[in-house]
Amino acid sequence: MSKITIPLGPQHPALKEPENFMLVLEGEQISGATVNLGYNHRGMEKAAENRTYIQNLYLIERVCGICSHSHTTTYITNVEELAKAETPRRALAIRTLFAELERVHSHLLWLGVAGYEMGFETLFMYTWRDREQVLDCLELLSGNRVHYSINTLGGVRRDVSAEQKAGVIKRIDYLIERTNYYIKLATEEPTVYARTSKVGMLPPDVAIERGAVGPTARASGIARDVRKDEPYLIYNELDFKLITHNTNDVFGRLVVRALELVESYKMIKEVLNNLPEGPIAVKVPMRIAPGECVNHYEAPRGEDIHYLKSNGTDKPERLKVRAPTLANLQSVAYMMEGGWLADVPLVIAAIDPCMSCTDRAVVWDPKKGKKQVYGWEELRKLSIEQYKRRGVDFSRL
Amino acid sequence: MESIIPLAYLLIFPGFLFLAVYGMFLQWVDRKLCAVMQNRMGPPWFQPFADFIKLLAKEVIVPDEADNRMFRLLPYFAMAAVMTALVSIPVTGPSALYSFQGDLVAVIYLLTIPTVTFFLAGWSSSSPYSTVGAMRVLTQLFAYEVPLMLSLIGPAILAGTWNISEIAAFFSAHPALIPAQLLGFVASLIALQGKLERMPFDIPHAKNEIVGGQFTEYTGRLLNFFLLAVDMELVVGAALVNAVFLGGSLGFAGWAGVGVFLGKTLFITFLLALLKVLMARIRIEQMINFCWKYLAPVALAQVAFDIFLKFKLG
């Protein structure tokens, strides 16, 4: 059978964000796959250099819509370390609370997306309805559903009251009940099992070689979690299990995320019941002495790394963000090869990709050497040639 | 006057007009039921009609690479085949407009034509997504067609006739035998789900994988008539299953017959909607395995049981 090349993206119903996968098909099976990134580059790292540390909080929060708290917390830990600020314990506990609520919201969202990609729309509708509960929790605590803006230099912006605590615990109890139902459904429904088992295999050695992080790595049996390996915030005081699974497939990733939800509920309750007393923020100077700092953080999708360099002014010299999706994307091409076309959306979704976090790299062609300004005609010609190489001819349009 | 009645049968009731309107209505029922089961609001009752009118007004674009004449004619072929099939299926009365010995086989073949046009539509569009969709249409055809035919043969053997109207009359006369067809009924419903390309067998136009599948390049009016043909196929398929397994109109005629027909097709639509909501879409190779390993033997068991029953009853 002859080979066909199918472009999956940048615009495709299975993708929520622009990215491109070129799939070489032999019948229904994939014999080759390449990943192309860069459709979502927004120049955020450069923009961060022109803003003060406090203004950057609002910029960094918008790196990603879902792990907004992850990115600000990593950034702010760097700033506080450079400024040698002592963040109050209550503030750290509230940050942990938000981190876990965010994980719940992200994992429930993922469960729905996975259901949608395998054509199980009922699961999608159910989980997204229940996800509203955790969004309500976040709104109750911070006033916002997605960009909570809870972090500020030296602490958090809002305290947690007794009523808010009761409201959150009530909703978490409901979610625990629903999550147990989803775990039962995901592990016992035969079509879900048929679609996820032995799909997107990533053996542990390949996962290590390609630097997989987060639930993707943990589903390949690698016990890798920043919260355990190098505890930040107050994770060293919390009691939680590191969830791993050894099936190396999408089913494993589903189970890992579902069981992590249960752990997160436990942690949320623990933090709320043992909130330390004291102030929620300290003052941090506007200008920060020269220095550099790296911090990592277990975002819902995996390890998020921020590098920050200060130069004595009120603006950073350099900020570098390595989002978890960039680490996991290297594994996607491996997971797709030899699989079925029908599994591609699910395999891509299984790493929970977040392209707007990832597309921050500048790519240039070293062969060209010098800078060149292209006009419309030249750009059009270049893009036609580019697509011709990939097997699609747009020259007659 | 004599010639007007068959013409009215073909064009108005239960022919083209009724089929189109009722098909769109069933589409709405299906969507609304699924929505309610999935905790959603669902569309208002006029949504399928609004979609129909909207698509009629849209521009028709034929790809350069496609065969212009074939690309434009295929939707009408699909619709014509579905409507022709209805001629031999008893809808609201005990007998069809035109029934003959062997019309069961003819109807099965007429209902295969839309699937073949879907394949040709996808293939002639010559875009990667529609080519893959077209290959899936054909692969899927080989999976569900055999179980569907086998399951329809059972009642025919029991009734001792290949005439759909006579099969319906037989079951109307012996309603006690209807529950004995349960296995075949279930097998035929599942195979029908495959024929109508509905969840969990909507593999040829799985939107997460190959966008619109075989219909990716179709727009406007042409797409509209394909979708209408699928809606009509739902009615005709439900009517066929109803006539073969559930005794058709149960001997009623006139308004009572219409009522029985509507009630039963709504029930079958409910079952189809339930199947759609309960499952994830499966892969093409899983579908072939399922159809040949489980569905075809179940249908065969029904045939064997019917032969046994036939001898027992004399």
Interface residues (C-beta under 8 A of the other chain):
Chain A: I4 T5 I6 P7 H12 P13 A14 L25 G27 E28 G115 Y116 E117 M118 G119 F120 E121 T122 L123 M125 Y126 R129 E189 T191 V192 A194 R195 W340 L341 A342 D343 V344 P345 V392 R396
Chain B: M37 Q38 N39 R40 D64 P128 Y129 T131 V132 M135 R136 M199 P200 D202 I203 A206 K207 N208 E209 I210 V211 V277 L278 M279 A280 R281 I282 R283 I284 E285 Q286
